[in-house]
Amino acid sequence: MARFTLKDLGKYEEAILESIDLPERDARRFMELGFLPGSVVSTAGRSPFGDPRVYRVDGSEVALRRETAARLILRRPRSPGRKDS
């Protein structure tokens, strides 16, 4: 299963949050905002210069800079009938 980061998520895409590669205190704060492993995350917008970008998770929108988004590890949602190894 291909893994990538939130920074790599394309416009109007969504993916499943797999893990947060941040110090425990920071990771806990993201979890309080709804970034829980297994949650669906999608792009919602961006600033005129592309950074920060806005992401939607658990009904909320959160703006994150690229360097932070690069620390949230995602996986593609499974398509019906698709077998991932």
Secondary structure, 3 states (H helix, E strand, C coil): CCEEEHHHCCCCCEEEEEEECCCHHHHHHHHHCCCCCCCEEEEEEECCCCCCEEEEECCEEEEECHHHHCCEEEECCCCCCCCCC
